[in-house]
Amino acid sequence: MIAERKIPLPNEETYRKTERVGKAMFKSADLIKKYQIENLAFGTDCVGTTNVHETQMQELGAIEKTFDTITALRMATSNCGRLFEMSTYQHPYQEGKLGQIVEGAYADLLIIDGNPLEGVGCVMSDEAKKVIMKDGEIYKNTL
């Protein structure tokens, strides 16, 4: 029998840190807009309890609200590929192309029910994700 893992609740210090980071993110967004900085990438450095990854996609929704839909989508897709390519010898995916559906490219693919250009909500929804493929292996297929 597998023991159920107890997930600790965030404490007061965690809430204070989260609030401070959140305020800094909005200040950063204001500066990004003011100076028209491009090529932003979406990523997280979430660590900790197992449920923390469930909330990562909510960050994409916050980015959409702060900027716009196309900026949020580019930050989560093509801009990340360009960032990896700029990392030279530390580029973690040097064996194949990124962001392309061609022979020899990395086979990560997400097929969703919805139009992400109308809002990232469909990308965030587990129900809308019809096919999930990572490294050529199908993890979900409800088509």
mmCIF file of the C-alpha atoms, coordinates in Angstrom:
data_MODEL
# 
_entry.id   MODEL 
# 
loop_
_atom_site.group_PDB 
_atom_site.id 
_atom_site.type_symbol 
_atom_site.label_atom_id 
_atom_site.label_alt_id 
_atom_site.label_comp_id 
_atom_site.label_asym_id 
_atom_site.label_entity_id 
_atom_site.label_seq_id 
_atom_site.pdbx_PDB_ins_code 
_atom_site.Cartn_x 
_atom_site.Cartn_y 
_atom_site.Cartn_z 
_atom_site.occupancy 
_atom_site.B_iso_or_equiv 
_atom_site.pdbx_formal_charge 
_atom_site.auth_seq_id 
_atom_site.auth_comp_id 
_atom_site.auth_asym_id 
_atom_site.auth_atom_id 
_atom_site.pdbx_PDB_model_num 
ATOM 1   C CA . MET A 1 1   ? 0.000  0.000  0.000   1.00 0.00 ? 1   MET A CA 1 
ATOM 2   C CA . ILE A 1 2   ? 1.311  3.434  -0.956  1.00 0.00 ? 2   ILE A CA 1 
ATOM 3   C CA . ALA A 1 3   ? 1.134  6.000  1.824   1.00 0.00 ? 3   ALA A CA 1 
ATOM 4   C CA . GLU A 1 4   ? -0.669 9.213  0.946   1.00 0.00 ? 4   GLU A CA 1 
ATOM 5   C CA . ARG A 1 5   ? 1.788  12.091 0.820   1.00 0.00 ? 5   ARG A CA 1 
ATOM 6   C CA . LYS A 1 6   ? 0.857  15.030 3.011   1.00 0.00 ? 6   LYS A CA 1 
ATOM 7   C CA . ILE A 1 7   ? 1.461  18.361 1.293   1.00 0.00 ? 7   ILE A CA 1 
ATOM 8   C CA . PRO A 1 8   ? 2.417  21.072 3.763   1.00 0.00 ? 8   PRO A CA 1 
ATOM 9   C CA . LEU A 1 9   ? 0.463  24.295 3.645   1.00 0.00 ? 9   LEU A CA 1 
ATOM 10  C CA . PRO A 1 10  ? 2.410  27.471 2.847   1.00 0.00 ? 10  PRO A CA 1 
ATOM 11  C CA . ASN A 1 11  ? 3.413  29.384 5.936   1.00 0.00 ? 11  ASN A CA 1 
ATOM 12  C CA . GLU A 1 12  ? 3.376  33.152 6.572   1.00 0.00 ? 12  GLU A CA 1 
ATOM 13  C CA . GLU A 1 13  ? 6.955  33.574 5.323   1.00 0.00 ? 13  GLU A CA 1 
ATOM 14  C CA . THR A 1 14  ? 6.077  31.837 2.033   1.00 0.00 ? 14  THR A CA 1 
ATOM 15  C CA . TYR A 1 15  ? 3.113  34.166 1.553   1.00 0.00 ? 15  TYR A CA 1 
ATOM 16  C CA . ARG A 1 16  ? 5.305  37.236 2.196   1.00 0.00 ? 16  ARG A CA 1 
ATOM 17  C CA . LYS A 1 17  ? 7.899  36.059 -0.319  1.00 0.00 ? 17  LYS A CA 1 
ATOM 18  C CA . THR A 1 18  ? 5.215  35.298 -2.897  1.00 0.00 ? 18  THR A CA 1 
ATOM 19  C CA . GLU A 1 19  ? 3.672  38.732 -2.448  1.00 0.00 ? 19  GLU A CA 1 
ATOM 20  C CA . ARG A 1 20  ? 7.086  40.418 -2.811  1.00 0.00 ? 20  ARG A CA 1 
ATOM 21  C CA . VAL A 1 21  ? 7.859  38.441 -5.981  1.00 0.00 ? 21  VAL A CA 1 
ATOM 22  C CA . GLY A 1 22  ? 4.419  39.249 -7.405  1.00 0.00 ? 22  GLY A CA 1 
ATOM 23  C CA . LYS A 1 23  ? 4.913  42.981 -6.882  1.00 0.00 ? 23  LYS A CA 1 
ATOM 24  C CA . ALA A 1 24  ? 8.347  42.800 -8.485  1.00 0.00 ? 24  ALA A CA 1 
ATOM 25  C CA . MET A 1 25  ? 6.879  40.975 -11.495 1.00 0.00 ? 25  MET A CA 1 
ATOM 26  C CA . PHE A 1 26  ? 4.363  43.769 -12.091 1.00 0.00 ? 26  PHE A CA 1 
ATOM 27  C CA . LYS A 1 27  ? 7.148  46.367 -11.811 1.00 0.00 ? 27  LYS A CA 1 
ATOM 28  C CA . SER A 1 28  ? 9.189  44.353 -14.315 1.00 0.00 ? 28  SER A CA 1 
ATOM 29  C CA . ALA A 1 29  ? 6.195  44.207 -16.674 1.00 0.00 ? 29  ALA A CA 1 
ATOM 30  C CA . ASP A 1 30  ? 5.852  47.999 -16.495 1.00 0.00 ? 30  ASP A CA 1 
ATOM 31  C CA . LEU A 1 31  ? 9.538  48.409 -17.393 1.00 0.00 ? 31  LEU A CA 1 
ATOM 32  C CA . ILE A 1 32  ? 9.280  45.855 -20.211 1.00 0.00 ? 32  ILE A CA 1 
ATOM 33  C CA . LYS A 1 33  ? 6.397  47.820 -21.727 1.00 0.00 ? 33  LYS A CA 1 
ATOM 34  C CA . LYS A 1 34  ? 8.046  51.202 -21.159 1.00 0.00 ? 34  LYS A CA 1 
ATOM 35  C CA . TYR A 1 35  ? 11.292 50.207 -22.874 1.00 0.00 ? 35  TYR A CA 1 
ATOM 36  C CA . GLN A 1 36  ? 9.600  47.933 -25.442 1.00 0.00 ? 36  GLN A CA 1 
ATOM 37  C CA . ILE A 1 37  ? 11.718 44.912 -24.575 1.00 0.00 ? 37  ILE A CA 1 
ATOM 38  C CA . GLU A 1 38  ? 11.086 41.944 -26.860 1.00 0.00 ? 38  GLU A CA 1 
ATOM 39  C CA . ASN A 1 39  ? 12.043 38.277 -26.903 1.00 0.00 ? 39  ASN A CA 1 
ATOM 40  C CA . LEU A 1 40  ? 10.642 37.462 -23.477 1.00 0.00 ? 40  LEU A CA 1 
ATOM 41  C CA . ALA A 1 41  ? 10.464 33.801 -22.499 1.00 0.00 ? 41  ALA A CA 1 
ATOM 42  C CA . PHE A 1 42  ? 8.049  31.956 -20.221 1.00 0.00 ? 42  PHE A CA 1 
ATOM 43  C CA . GLY A 1 43  ? 9.457  29.607 -17.671 1.00 0.00 ? 43  GLY A CA 1 
ATOM 44  C CA . THR A 1 44  ? 9.192  28.792 -14.034 1.00 0.00 ? 44  THR A CA 1 
ATOM 45  C CA . ASP A 1 45  ? 11.556 27.969 -11.267 1.00 0.00 ? 45  ASP A CA 1 
ATOM 46  C CA . CYS A 1 46  ? 8.887  26.345 -9.160  1.00 0.00 ? 46  CYS A CA 1 
ATOM 47  C CA . VAL A 1 47  ? 10.205 23.772 -6.769  1.00 0.00 ? 47  VAL A CA 1 
ATOM 48  C CA . GLY A 1 48  ? 8.725  22.241 -3.695  1.00 0.00 ? 48  GLY A CA 1 
ATOM 49  C CA . THR A 1 49  ? 5.564  20.274 -3.202  1.00 0.00 ? 49  THR A CA 1 
ATOM 50  C CA . THR A 1 50  ? 4.120  18.122 -5.950  1.00 0.00 ? 50  THR A CA 1 
ATOM 51  C CA . ASN A 1 51  ? 1.062  20.333 -6.434  1.00 0.00 ? 51  ASN A CA 1 
ATOM 52  C CA . VAL A 1 52  ? 3.115  23.429 -7.312  1.00 0.00 ? 52  VAL A CA 1 
ATOM 53  C CA . HIS A 1 53  ? 3.292  22.341 -10.971 1.00 0.00 ? 53  HIS A CA 1 
ATOM 54  C CA . GLU A 1 54  ? -0.500 22.406 -11.212 1.00 0.00 ? 54  GLU A CA 1 
ATOM 55  C CA . THR A 1 55  ? -0.424 26.191 -10.851 1.00 0.00 ? 55  THR A CA 1 
ATOM 56  C CA . GLN A 1 56  ? 2.344  26.944 -13.346 1.00 0.00 ? 56  GLN A CA 1 
ATOM 57  C CA . MET A 1 57  ? -0.059 27.328 -16.264 1.00 0.00 ? 57  MET A CA 1 
ATOM 58  C CA . GLN A 1 58  ? -1.947 29.963 -14.298 1.00 0.00 ? 58  GLN A CA 1 
ATOM 59  C CA . GLU A 1 59  ? 1.145  32.117 -14.722 1.00 0.00 ? 59  GLU A CA 1 
ATOM 60  C CA . LEU A 1 60  ? 0.575  32.041 -18.484 1.00 0.00 ? 60  LEU A CA 1 
ATOM 61  C CA . GLY A 1 61  ? -2.896 33.488 -17.910 1.00 0.00 ? 61  GLY A CA 1 
ATOM 62  C CA . ALA A 1 62  ? -1.397 36.266 -15.773 1.00 0.00 ? 62  ALA A CA 1 
ATOM 63  C CA . ILE A 1 63  ? 1.081  37.055 -18.553 1.00 0.00 ? 63  ILE A CA 1 
ATOM 64  C CA . GLU A 1 64  ? -1.798 37.275 -21.031 1.00 0.00 ? 64  GLU A CA 1 
ATOM 65  C CA . LYS A 1 65  ? -3.625 39.732 -18.765 1.00 0.00 ? 65  LYS A CA 1 
ATOM 66  C CA . THR A 1 66  ? -0.487 41.808 -18.238 1.00 0.00 ? 66  THR A CA 1 
ATOM 67  C CA . PHE A 1 67  ? 0.567  41.906 -21.900 1.00 0.00 ? 67  PHE A CA 1 
ATOM 68  C CA . ASP A 1 68  ? -1.672 40.256 -24.509 1.00 0.00 ? 68  ASP A CA 1 
ATOM 69  C CA . THR A 1 69  ? -2.509 36.832 -25.895 1.00 0.00 ? 69  THR A CA 1 
ATOM 70  C CA . ILE A 1 70  ? 0.068  36.699 -28.702 1.00 0.00 ? 70  ILE A CA 1 
ATOM 71  C CA . THR A 1 71  ? 2.860  37.857 -26.381 1.00 0.00 ? 71  THR A CA 1 
ATOM 72  C CA . ALA A 1 72  ? 1.959  35.139 -23.863 1.00 0.00 ? 72  ALA A CA 1 
ATOM 73  C CA . LEU A 1 73  ? 1.921  32.463 -26.577 1.00 0.00 ? 73  LEU A CA 1 
ATOM 74  C CA . ARG A 1 74  ? 5.249  33.587 -28.048 1.00 0.00 ? 74  ARG A CA 1 
ATOM 75  C CA . MET A 1 75  ? 6.809  33.667 -24.586 1.00 0.00 ? 75  MET A CA 1 
ATOM 76  C CA . ALA A 1 76  ? 5.773  30.039 -24.036 1.00 0.00 ? 76  ALA A CA 1 
ATOM 77  C CA . THR A 1 77  ? 6.772  28.728 -27.472 1.00 0.00 ? 77  THR A CA 1 
ATOM 78  C CA . SER A 1 78  ? 8.998  30.300 -30.126 1.00 0.00 ? 78  SER A CA 1 
ATOM 79  C CA . ASN A 1 79  ? 10.822 32.717 -27.833 1.00 0.00 ? 79  ASN A CA 1 
ATOM 80  C CA . CYS A 1 80  ? 11.921 29.823 -25.618 1.00 0.00 ? 80  CYS A CA 1 
ATOM 81  C CA . GLY A 1 81  ? 13.381 28.059 -28.659 1.00 0.00 ? 81  GLY A CA 1 
ATOM 82  C CA . ARG A 1 82  ? 15.348 31.169 -29.638 1.00 0.00 ? 82  ARG A CA 1 
ATOM 83  C CA . LEU A 1 83  ? 16.597 31.532 -26.072 1.00 0.00 ? 83  LEU A CA 1 
ATOM 84  C CA . PHE A 1 84  ? 17.856 27.940 -26.083 1.00 0.00 ? 84  PHE A CA 1 
ATOM 85  C CA . GLU A 1 85  ? 19.632 28.532 -29.398 1.00 0.00 ? 85  GLU A CA 1 
ATOM 86  C CA . MET A 1 86  ? 21.376 31.617 -27.978 1.00 0.00 ? 86  MET A CA 1 
ATOM 87  C CA . SER A 1 87  ? 22.745 29.604 -25.057 1.00 0.00 ? 87  SER A CA 1 
ATOM 88  C CA . THR A 1 88  ? 25.491 28.166 -27.332 1.00 0.00 ? 88  THR A CA 1 
ATOM 89  C CA . TYR A 1 89  ? 27.240 25.125 -25.869 1.00 0.00 ? 89  TYR A CA 1 
ATOM 90  C CA . GLN A 1 90  ? 24.818 25.009 -22.934 1.00 0.00 ? 90  GLN A CA 1 
ATOM 91  C CA . HIS A 1 91  ? 21.877 24.608 -25.321 1.00 0.00 ? 91  HIS A CA 1 
ATOM 92  C CA . PRO A 1 92  ? 20.099 21.517 -23.927 1.00 0.00 ? 92  PRO A CA 1 
ATOM 93  C CA . TYR A 1 93  ? 18.555 20.421 -27.248 1.00 0.00 ? 93  TYR A CA 1 
ATOM 94  C CA . GLN A 1 94  ? 21.388 20.484 -29.787 1.00 0.00 ? 94  GLN A CA 1 
ATOM 95  C CA . GLU A 1 95  ? 20.550 17.207 -31.539 1.00 0.00 ? 95  GLU A CA 1 
ATOM 96  C CA . GLY A 1 96  ? 17.455 18.487 -33.330 1.00 0.00 ? 96  GLY A CA 1 
ATOM 97  C CA . LYS A 1 97  ? 15.520 21.558 -34.382 1.00 0.00 ? 97  LYS A CA 1 
ATOM 98  C CA . LEU A 1 98  ? 13.120 23.354 -32.063 1.00 0.00 ? 98  LEU A CA 1 
ATOM 99  C CA . GLY A 1 99  ? 9.770  24.896 -32.933 1.00 0.00 ? 99  GLY A CA 1 
ATOM 100 C CA . GLN A 1 100 ? 9.405  23.065 -36.239 1.00 0.00 ? 100 GLN A CA 1 
ATOM 101 C CA . ILE A 1 101 ? 7.461  20.037 -37.383 1.00 0.00 ? 101 ILE A CA 1 
ATOM 102 C CA . VAL A 1 102 ? 10.112 18.518 -39.628 1.00 0.00 ? 102 VAL A CA 1 
ATOM 103 C CA . GLU A 1 103 ? 12.099 15.293 -39.732 1.00 0.00 ? 103 GLU A CA 1 
ATOM 104 C CA . GLY A 1 104 ? 14.834 15.274 -37.106 1.00 0.00 ? 104 GLY A CA 1 
ATOM 105 C CA . ALA A 1 105 ? 13.196 17.948 -34.943 1.00 0.00 ? 105 ALA A CA 1 
ATOM 106 C CA . TYR A 1 106 ? 12.290 17.374 -31.343 1.00 0.00 ? 106 TYR A CA 1 
ATOM 107 C CA . ALA A 1 107 ? 8.890  15.713 -31.288 1.00 0.00 ? 107 ALA A CA 1 
ATOM 108 C CA . ASP A 1 108 ? 7.015  17.752 -28.713 1.00 0.00 ? 108 ASP A CA 1 
ATOM 109 C CA . LEU A 1 109 ? 3.479  18.497 -29.804 1.00 0.00 ? 109 LEU A CA 1 
ATOM 110 C CA . LEU A 1 110 ? 0.303  19.737 -28.175 1.00 0.00 ? 110 LEU A CA 1 
ATOM 111 C CA . ILE A 1 111 ? -3.028 19.504 -29.970 1.00 0.00 ? 111 ILE A CA 1 
ATOM 112 C CA . ILE A 1 112 ? -5.814 21.398 -28.261 1.00 0.00 ? 112 ILE A CA 1 
ATOM 113 C CA . ASP A 1 113 ? -9.523 21.889 -28.747 1.00 0.00 ? 113 ASP A CA 1 
ATOM 114 C CA . GLY A 1 114 ? -9.728 25.647 -29.135 1.00 0.00 ? 114 GLY A CA 1 
ATOM 115 C CA . ASN A 1 115 ? -8.065 28.639 -30.685 1.00 0.00 ? 115 ASN A CA 1 
ATOM 116 C CA . PRO A 1 116 ? -5.210 29.919 -28.508 1.00 0.00 ? 116 PRO A CA 1 
ATOM 117 C CA . LEU A 1 117 ? -5.231 33.202 -30.440 1.00 0.00 ? 117 LEU A CA 1 
ATOM 118 C CA . GLU A 1 118 ? -8.600 33.873 -28.789 1.00 0.00 ? 118 GLU A CA 1 
ATOM 119 C CA . GLY A 1 119 ? -7.126 33.325 -25.327 1.00 0.00 ? 119 GLY A CA 1 
ATOM 120 C CA . VAL A 1 120 ? -4.655 31.051 -23.581 1.00 0.00 ? 120 VAL A CA 1 
ATOM 121 C CA . GLY A 1 121 ? -7.405 29.448 -21.488 1.00 0.00 ? 121 GLY A CA 1 
ATOM 122 C CA . CYS A 1 122 ? -7.647 26.542 -23.930 1.00 0.00 ? 122 CYS A CA 1 
ATOM 123 C CA . VAL A 1 123 ? -3.920 25.883 -23.543 1.00 0.00 ? 123 VAL A CA 1 
ATOM 124 C CA . MET A 1 124 ? -4.293 25.913 -19.767 1.00 0.00 ? 124 MET A CA 1 
ATOM 125 C CA . SER A 1 125 ? -7.269 23.526 -19.712 1.00 0.00 ? 125 SER A CA 1 
ATOM 126 C CA . ASP A 1 126 ? -6.513 19.817 -19.241 1.00 0.00 ? 126 ASP A CA 1 
ATOM 127 C CA . GLU A 1 127 ? -9.814 18.934 -20.949 1.00 0.00 ? 127 GLU A CA 1 
ATOM 128 C CA . ALA A 1 128 ? -8.871 20.920 -24.061 1.00 0.00 ? 128 ALA A CA 1 
ATOM 129 C CA . LYS A 1 129 ? -5.538 19.112 -24.444 1.00 0.00 ? 129 LYS A CA 1 
ATOM 130 C CA . LYS A 1 130 ? -6.339 16.321 -26.880 1.00 0.00 ? 130 LYS A CA 1 
ATOM 131 C CA . VAL A 1 131 ? -2.822 15.116 -27.753 1.00 0.00 ? 131 VAL A CA 1 
ATOM 132 C CA . ILE A 1 132 ? 0.345  15.569 -25.720 1.00 0.00 ? 132 ILE A CA 1 
ATOM 133 C CA . MET A 1 133 ? 3.582  14.269 -27.227 1.00 0.00 ? 133 MET A CA 1 
ATOM 134 C CA . LYS A 1 134 ? 7.015  14.713 -25.645 1.00 0.00 ? 134 LYS A CA 1 
ATOM 135 C CA . ASP A 1 135 ? 10.223 13.416 -27.216 1.00 0.00 ? 135 ASP A CA 1 
ATOM 136 C CA . GLY A 1 136 ? 8.124  11.489 -29.727 1.00 0.00 ? 136 GLY A CA 1 
ATOM 137 C CA . GLU A 1 137 ? 6.187  9.599  -27.031 1.00 0.00 ? 137 GLU A CA 1 
ATOM 138 C CA . ILE A 1 138 ? 2.418  10.059 -26.755 1.00 0.00 ? 138 ILE A CA 1 
ATOM 139 C CA . TYR A 1 139 ? 1.356  10.828 -23.195 1.00 0.00 ? 139 TYR A CA 1 
ATOM 140 C CA . LYS A 1 140 ? -2.270 11.627 -23.984 1.00 0.00 ? 140 LYS A CA 1 
ATOM 141 C CA . ASN A 1 141 ? -4.445 11.015 -27.029 1.00 0.00 ? 141 ASN A CA 1 
ATOM 142 C CA . THR A 1 142 ? -8.202 11.554 -26.846 1.00 0.00 ? 142 THR A CA 1 
ATOM 143 C CA . LEU A 1 143 ? -8.785 12.180 -30.544 1.00 0.00 ? 143 LEU A CA 1 
# 
